[in-house]
Amino acid sequence: MMATPEPASTPAGAAAAPPRLTSLSHGGGCGCKIAPGLLSEILRDTVRMPVPPELLVGIETADDAAVYRLNDRQALVATTDFFMPIVDDPYDFGRIAATNAISDVYAMGAQPILALALVGMPINVLPVDTIRRILEGGEAVCRQAGIPIAGGHSIDSVEPIYGLVALGLVHPDRFKRNSGARVGDRVVLGKPLGVGIYSAALKKDRLDADAYAHMIASTTRLNTPGPDLAAIDGVHALSDVTGFGLAGHLLEIARGSGCRIRIDWPRVPMLPGVRELAAAGCVTGASGRNWAGCGGQVQLPSDFPEAERALLTDPQTSGGLLVACEPRALPAVLAVFRRHGFESAVDIADAAAADGGPRLEVRGA
């Protein structure tokens, strides 16, 4: 791929250009997440508060959002997500961060109703116009989702941070957890992999304009099929792929459901050119941290290339939905994805009996 041209030097006496957003952060997008192994260690001995019966989903299975029953017909879905820049364009950064935050509401099968903005900016480093464009990007996505940004909180921080608290509503009998997969289910992935690879290439000035366009199109596509998928008889589990990569989030399904997930690796969709970029070393540090945290429960073919392993654990910012469904429901699931414009959605795996404990098996190379 062609490298992005270096910016021209600043003429003497001219105002210095604002710094690249990605240069101000030590990590970008969902690659900023604390590694799963370390997170488990941090949370291991924390004191658990009493859980009210109205709390239908909490932290038990690392689900995508909390669910709280309001009455017999409504449950509140609550989540939050924020991170540092994955791209340099402030408007695109705002759009990506907002899309990613709202995704967890869709991943529970809920309809978003409102958001609160979370803003941390180095105000002495970034121009006001840049910060305003970040917020405008987030607002644009919320308008697309049909929800208001009803408030929020802002601080002066060393690194730029943006995200949302996202709230939604769902019928108490209709939301889907990540722990409901059953033996025999097919698992569908809604978006292609490779966002982390693209972000690493961008930081190295090795991402061309076409690949950048694919990256933005993927990361700003709202996971709107969620509520329609949850309504299908035979859909047992819903989640989405974010910072822990495909391997990490499939393992969450496997652990929560007490099953073994078997991936047909050649069926997994990829963004254009990511295999070549991964082979050339455009890999995030989070990919290795993800493997360190989950690799003990992943069985790979003996000839599985290292670059393919990097794709398996590649952190996805605003990644695709994961759907576990009965085989008979698969045509309806894929039809919902197509109706919402997700042409790359495909079944990539199945759920089998645990036979020795929950784990992930990768078949093919």
VENMO-V336815 format. One line per field, one symbol per residue. psi: psi as a letter, one per 30 degrees, with the letter a starting at -180 (. if undefined). burial: I if it has 24 or more other ideal C-beta (glycine too) atoms within 12 Angstrom, else O. A space follows every 50 residues. Layout:
psi->???
burial->???
//
This chain:
psi->kkkkkkkllklkflkkkllkefffkflkbfffkkkeeeeeeefegkkklk jlffjekbgeghlflkkkkeaffkkkkklkklalkflfjeeeeeeeeeee efefeeffglkkellkkjkjkiffekleeeeeeeeeeeeeeeeefglljg aakkljlekkkkalkkklklkfgflklgggklkfkkkkkflllgeeeeee eefghgjleeeeeeeeeefgjkhffeeeeffkkfkfkkaljbfgleeeee eeeeeefhlkkjkjeffkkklkgeeeeefggiklffeeeeeeffffgkjl lfgjleeeeeeegkkkkhalkkkklkeffeeeeeeeeeeggiffklkfll klkeiglklkkkkl.
burial->IOOOOOOOOOOOOOOOOIOIIIOIIOIIIIIIIOIIIOOOOOOOOOOOOO OOOOIIIOOOIIIIIIIIOOOOOIIIIIIIIIIIIIIIIIIIIIIIIIII IIIIIIIIIIIIIIIIIIIIIIOOOIOOOIIOIIIIIIIIIIOOIOIOIO OIOOOOOOIIIIIIIIIIIIIIOIIIIIIIIIOOIIIIIIIIIIIIIIII IIIOOIIOOOIIOIIIIIIIIIIIIIIIIIIIOIIIIIIIIIIIIIIIII IIIIIIIIIIIIIOIOIIIIIIIIIOIIOOOIIIIIIIIIIIIIIOIIII OOOIOOIIIIIIIIIIIIIIIIIIIIOOIIOIIIOIIOOIOIOIIIIIII IIOOOOOIIIIIOOO
//
